[in-house]
């Protein structure tokens, strides 16, 4: 099973993003969605930002994930 996780873009340098996923900050490629900017929410899978999300959708997804994990 594969899982894509929402995150908040904290920094951007070229095609590289620093994305905050509930305190875990990862380097992510922005080549698939070049118009992403700092402050945007993205859906991340396998090191790539796949699509942009609105904040409400991103937070709702984290709520579902936390519920499923029992947090």
C-alpha positions as a printed Julia matrix, in Angstrom:
71×3 Matrix{Float64}:
  0.0    0.0     0.0
  1.2    3.5    -0.81
  0.43   6.59    1.2
  0.65  10.24    0.2
  0.86  12.71    3.08
  0.03  16.42    3.21
  2.67  18.94    4.19
  3.25  22.67    4.4
  5.95  24.2     2.18
  8.41  26.06    4.44
 11.16  26.84    1.92
 11.78  26.61   -1.8
 15.11  26.57   -3.65
 14.71  25.9    -7.35
 12.85  22.62   -7.7
 13.56  21.58   -4.09
 11.07  22.18   -1.28
 11.38  21.84    2.46
  8.01  20.48    3.53
  6.79  20.3     7.14
  4.68  17.22    7.88
  3.58  17.73   11.48
  7.08  18.6    12.65
  8.98  16.29   10.32
 10.7   18.42    7.67
 11.67  16.68    4.44
 13.3   17.67    1.17
 10.77  17.17   -1.62
 10.91  17.65   -5.38
  8.59  20.26   -6.92
  9.17  19.23  -10.56
  5.6   17.92  -10.95
  3.94  21.14   -9.72
  6.29  24.02  -10.55
  3.95  26.83   -9.36
  4.13  25.79   -5.68
  5.25  28.51   -3.26
  6.19  28.87    0.4
  3.03  28.64    2.5
  1.23  26.26    0.12
  0.04  22.81    1.19
  1.08  19.86   -0.98
  0.44  16.14   -1.1
  3.77  14.25   -0.94
  4.58  10.72   -2.05
  7.98   9.11   -2.64
  9.84  12.4    -2.4
  7.64  14.31   -4.86
  4.99  16.95   -4.31
  2.11  15.52   -6.37
 -0.57  18.19   -6.08
 -1.54  21.29   -4.17
 -4.16  21.06   -1.4
 -6.08  23.72    0.43
 -5.31  23.98    4.13
 -8.67  22.59    5.26
 -8.27  19.48    3.11
 -4.7   18.96    4.36
 -5.69  19.28    8.02
 -8.7   17.0     7.54
 -6.4   14.36    6.01
 -4.05  14.6     9.03
 -7.08  14.18   11.33
 -8.01  10.98    9.46
 -4.44   9.68    9.58
 -4.09  10.41   13.31
 -7.42   8.71   14.0
 -6.37   5.64   12.03
 -3.08   5.48   13.97
 -4.83   5.91   17.29
 -3.07   9.21   18.13
